[in-house]
Amino acid sequence: MTFQIFPPLEIPETLAAGPGPGNTDVRVLKAFAGAGFADHMQGDVLRGMIECKHMLRKIWGTRNAYTFAVAGTGWSALDTMFSAIMPGDKVVAFTNGTFSGIDALTLRIKAATPAEHAVRPLDPQAASVTVVEVPHGQPVTAELVEAALAEHKPKWAFMAHWETGSGRVNDLRGFSEACERHGAMGLIDAVSSLGVEDFAIDDYPGVAGWASCPQKGLCCLPLTYAPVSFADAYIEALKSTGAYTYVHNPIFEARHWGIVDGQDVEKGTYHRTHSGYAVAAFHESLRLTLQEGLAKRSMSYRTHEKVLRDAVTEMGCEVTSDMPSLIVLNLPSALSGREMELVQNCRARGFGIWPTLSEPVQVRIGILNQLNREAVSRIVRLFAEAIRELGGEVDQDAIEALLESRYGTSIAA
């Protein structure tokens, strides 16, 4: 029996215009490709990790000693953050979209007892976990968090900062304050907000754990490092209970980044095999973020999102989101029900927009690392073309006039 050798895999470049991953900056790609071969304990690799740790503290806006990054995507960071959840722990989780829903499933898996796992191994119904489900398209509000924490008095509370499943920004201030009032340790999924929004996590003392990712706001290669940060209260809780993991145990992970017993040391000790290429890329993405500045970048996202929002509204779409890096929309009524067809047509042409992954089906268009006139104008024109292809009506002259009026005067190209 013979086996055919497959030809080399060639992946064409795509315009990443969805919720993430975003287009990686050429400087980051060069840093990845230009790194020399080195093992995971080579001096420059370890030095790069130490420098990443300090840059992350600056970007997060924190004095948390346990601030580092986990090899992998945002799911790896979230799994690390959730590793402190033990069977029987009392948890309240707020969901308002696909990804916070998966986070809530993870929490139920972590908190479920062996008996609860035996009943439903893939979807355990942990009695100690209360999931507050907010309808798709609506935010998690301070009032909702206050009521749930006052009623249930959990050890842990969870919320996504920005929910990309529905494009909603949730009330981080209200969540933190409610956690403080009711003695809960807050856990935040900041996968979509880190590197996009200008905020400092030390301003939210009710939150004990934060998890993010490399491929959205930081616009690094998807499989590099996912940032996490833990307050002292989280680490003390972890020390008192332990965790059913070695790889994603925050205390073990931190040692490789030169954090031992809450103190910085000169170099890390072995925990897992890290890639010099990935360290170089991640290091450069953090340098880019700091050089640009979060305040400037945040304002740029809001400015360009407003152009995209107004352009698709001109096309007859209804925008239901409030995230500055992503719009979620309903198509014009004449095209309702054809969202998947439109998305598939776009993706077939290398225009990578996304549908929502839960009902009702909507269209998601993102601008991660697309913060210039040329990129946003291209996204607008490609989307207008896709609507026309389905038989929708678009006044292209009005669209071009809108782009010119915004970019010709108030926004730098």
N, C-alpha and C positions, 0 to 999 in steps of 0.2 A: 504494500500500500504506500503510495507516494503522497507527499504533502507539499502543496504549492506554497512557496515563499511569497508573502504579501509584498506589494511594492511599498516604497517609503511613504510614510504618512505625511501628507502636505495639507496643512490647515490654513485656509485663506484668511486674510485679515477681515475682521468684521467691525462695523460701527457699533460699539457696545452702547446702546441707548436704552438700557433697562434699569432695574433696581440695583444691579451689581452682578458680577464684577464690573468695575469700570476700566476704561482704557489705561494701561500702565504707561507712565511717563517714560520717554526714551532714555532719560538719565538713569532710571531704575533698571531698565533692561540692559543698558551698557554695564552697569555695576555688576549685574548678575553674570553676564557673559564674560566680563573682563577679569573676574576673580580667578586667581591661580588655584590649582588643586591643593587642598590642604585638609588634614584630618580635623575632627571636631574638637580636639584639644590643642590645636596649633595656636601660638601666642596671639597672632593678629585676629583670628576668629574669636577668641575669648575677649580680646580688647574691644572688638566690634560689638560684642554682646553687652559688655559693661557700658559702652557709650550709648547703645540703644536704650538701655535701662534708664540712663539719666535724661535722654531726650524724651522718652515716654513720660517721665514725671513732669517735664515741662509742658508737653502737649496735653496731658490729662489735667494739668493744673492741680498737682497734689504733692503732699509730703509723705504719702504712704510709702514706707520702705518696701513693701511687697508689691512692687510695680514692675512687671516684666512682660514677656510674651511667650505664647505657647505655640509650638510647631504645628502648623495646620491652618485650617480655615476658622471662621468664627464659631463653628460648632465645637471645635476643640477648646476654644476659650470658654464657651458656655458650659461644656462638660466639666472643665476644671473648676469653674465657679460653683457649679452645682454639686461638686464632690463632697462638700461639707454637709449636705443633706443626708441624714441618716434615717433608716426605717423607723416610722412612727413620729418623726418630726412634724410639728404642726406648721403648715404652710398655707398662705393665701396667695394665689396667682391670678393676675388680671390679664385677660386675653382680648384682643380686638382685631385679629387677623391670623393669617396662616402661620407666621413664624413664632409669634407669642403663643400660639396654640401648640406648636411642636415643643416649645420651651415648657409649657405646662405638662405635656405628656412626659417629658424628661423628669420633671419634678415628681410626678406620680410614680414613675419607675424608681427613682431614688428613695422616695419616702415609703413605698409599699413594703409591707411585711412579707416574709416568705409565704404565708398562707394566702395573702392577697395576690402575690405573683402566681401562685399555683392555679388560682381560679381563672385569671386572664393574663397569661404571660406577656403578651404583646401590648396590652392596654390595661394595666392594673388599675383598679379603682381604689386608690389609697384613701382610707377613711380620714386620715389626718390632713389631707390636702383639700382645700376649698378652691375651686376654680370659678372666678367671677367672669362670665362671658359677656362682653360688650358687643353689641351688634356690629357687623361689618360696616366700616365707614364712619363710625363714631369713636371719639377719643375716650381714654380713661381719664376721668376727672378727679379732682381733689375730693369732692363730696363723696364719690363712689368709694374711693380708697378709705376715707375716714370712716364711713359706715361699716365697711367690711372688717377693718382692723379693730374697730371698737367692739364689734360683735364676736369675732373669733379669737382675738388676742394671740396671734401666731408667734412662733419663734422667728420665722422667716416670712418675708413678703417679696413678691416678684412682679416686675413690670418691664415691658420693652419701652425704651425712651422714644424711639421712632419705629413704627410698625410698617414695614415696606409692603406687607400683604395688602394693606388698604391705604397706605400713604398718609397715615395719621401721626401727628405729634401728640404724645401723651404728657400729662401734667407732672413733670419731674419734681418741681418745687412742692406741690401738694403731696406727692407720694413721700418725699423725704420727711416733711414735717409730720405727716401722719405716723410714719414709722417711729419718729422720735417720741411722739406723744404716747404711743401704745407699746413701746419697748420691743418693737420688731426690728430685726436686722434686714434692711432692704437689699435686694439684689436687682441689678439693672442690666438688661440687654441693650448695650450701646453700639451694636453692630453697624447701624446705619448713621449714627450721629457723630461718632468720633472722626475728626478730620474734616467735618463739614460745618458743624455748629461751633461757635465760640463760647465754650463754657468750661468752668473749672469744677472738678468733682469734689474738691474740698468745701465748696459752697453748699454741699448737700450732705450734712453729717448723719442723716438718717439712713444713708445708703452705705452698706458695709462691703459690698462686692460689685465690681464692674467687669463686663466682658465685651470685647469688640472684635474686629476682624481686620485683615490687611487689604482686602480687595475692594473696599468701597471708598470711604473718605480718604484713606491713606493711599489708595490707588497703587498698590504694590502687587506683585505676582500673587495669584490666589493661594498658592501653596507655600507661603513663607511663614510669617509669625502673626499670631492673633494676640493683641494686647489685653492684659488683665491688670486690675489693681484692687488690693484688699486692705481695708482698714484693720487696725489692731484688734478690734472686737471680733472680726471674722477669724483672724488667725488664732486668737485665744479659744474661740469656739471649736475650731478645727483641732487644736492641740488637745482639747478635753475629750473629744469624741473619736478622733481619727477619721479615716476615709477608706472606703473599699476600693482603692485604686493605688497603684504605684506611679504609673505614667502621668496621670492627671492630678496628682496630689500637689496642691499649690506650694507646700513647704519643700517638698523634694524638688519640684520644678525650679523654685526660686534659687536653690543652691547653685545650679548651673549658671545662673545669671549674677553670681557674686552677692547673694543675699542670704546670710546665715544668722539665725536668732535675731532677726530684725535689724541687722547691721550690715553695711556694705563691707565686703572684703576685696582684696586685690584681684582675685580671679575666681571663677566658678569652679566647682567640682563636678565630675561626671554624673549626668543623670540619664541622658539619652544621646543618640548620635545626631548632632546638628550639622547642617550643610553650610560650608563657607560661602557658597554661591548665594544661598538664601539669606545669610547674615548680611552679605554685602548689599543685596537688593533692598532688604528691609532698612538697613542703615541709611541708604540713600533716600528712601521714601520719607523717612523721618527728618532728614536734613532738608528736603524740599518743603515739607510742611512748616518747619520752623523758619526757613528763609522767607517763605511767602507770608507767614503769619496767619493765625486762625481768624483774627478779626477781618483782615482783608479778604481771605478766602470765603468766609461766611457771607460777607456782604456781596461778593461776586456771585455766589450761588443764588442768593435771593434776587439779585438783579436779573440774571439770565433766566431763572425760573419764571419770573414775571413775564418776560418776553414770550417764552414758550407757552405759558398759560393763556395769555391773551391771543396768541396766534391760533391755538386749537379752538378756543372759544369762538373766534371769528369764523372758523370752519363749521360751527354748529355743534361742537362737543360741549359737554358739561363736565367741568373739573370738580372732583369731590374731595381732593386731598389738600393737605397744607404743609407737606414736606418741601423744603427748598431745593432738594436734589432730585425730586421725583414728582411727576404728576400722574394721577390716576383719574381716568375719565370715562364717561359714557359716550358712545358714538351718537351722531345725530339719529333722531327717531326713525328715519327711513332706513337706517342700517342696523338698527337694534337686532341683536341675535347673531350678527355676523362678525363678532369680535375675534373669534379664533381664526376665521378665514382671513381677516385682515392681518392679524399677527403673523400667520404662516406665510402669507404673500410677502410681507416685509422681510421676514427672516430668510426666505429663499433668495432674496436679493442682497443679503449681507447687511441688512438694516435690523439690528438686534433689539427689537422692542419685545415686551412680554405681556401676557395676559395676567390677570389675578389668578391665584391658584385655588380660590374658594369662591363660592357663590355670593353675590351675583358676579358673573364674569364681566370684568372691565378691562381696559387697556392701560398699560403702564409704560410711560416714557421717562427715561432718566437722563441726566446730564453730568454724571460723574466724570470728572476730569475733562469736561467739554466746555470750559469756561472762556469762550471767545466767540466773536461774531460769526466767524466762518462755520464753526462746528454747530452752533445752535441754528443758524440759518439753514444749514444742510439738513438737520433733523426736521425742521419745520417743512421744508420743501418735499422731502421724501414722504413725510406723513400725509401731506396734501395730495401727493401723487397716489398714495395708497387708497385714500378715500375716493378719489376720482375713479380709480380702477374698479371699485365696487359699485360705481354708479352714483356716488354722492356728488353734490354740487359744492365747488370751492371757487370763490372769487379770487383768483391768483393775483390779480392787480391789487386787491385790498390787502392780501397777505404781504406782498412785496412793499406796499406803502407802509404797512405797520413795521416791518423790519427796518426799513430805511428811516422811519421817524424815530425809532428807538436807538438804532445803532449809528445813525448819522449825526446825532447830537449828544446824547447823554451817556452813552456807554462806550468805553474804549474798545477798539477791535482787538 
